[in-house]
Amino acid sequence: STETGVSHLIERLEAQASSIDILVNCAGVAATGWFVEDVARQQALMYLNMTAPVRLMHHCLPAMKAKGSGRILNVCSIAGFQPVPRMAQYAATKAYLISLTEALSEELKGTGISVTALCPGVTQTESVVPEIVEALPDFFIDTPEAVARHARAGCCVPYPRRQSPRDRWGPTAALGPRHACGAGAHNHHACV
């Protein structure tokens, strides 16, 4: 996701005069390295994980508000909940997106628009760092299909107040808009 790519997408949407019912901000890379190295790569990561989702939400939200409905799913990461050495910039950008999602969830309460942060853990894709996968037990690693199921459940199906997120989804935890362990929130967050 580059500035040119996002601008092109927005221009195409405007030319088609189409509104988006569901926006999924899901572009991402597993960026590792020391903070003091490769400033250009870090700036590209900041654009990908922060600026691009913001621009797309800014574009889609007015039409969603006018219709009184819409869903936004921001794919974040459990890395956004703690500092991660050698992934400092990645974790920080995911923390930003989680915080923004939580704030928008509250701002848009009562509008018919749902804003959800999906926070997967290590997911077996081509972008995952092999050393991380090799160092973890199998039950820490999820498949893209399992993450997609959790995203659908977290975005579209609220879980019961009395059932903890971990009880419902096993290794998945759903997060309320204000804290990392809340249940029953209007717009909620699913962490895989």
KATASUL-V76606 format. One record per helix or strand of 3 or more residues. SS is the DSSP state (H for helix, E for strand). FROM is the first residue (numbers start at 1). LEN is the number of residues. If there is no record, write none. Layout:
BEGIN
SS & FROM & LEN
SS & FROM & LEN
END
This chain:
BEGIN
H & 3 & 14
E & 22 & 4
H & 39 & 29
E & 70 & 6
H & 78 & 4
H & 88 & 20
E & 113 & 7
H & 130 & 6
H & 138 & 3
H & 144 & 13
H & 165 & 5
E & 173 & 3
E & 189 & 3
END
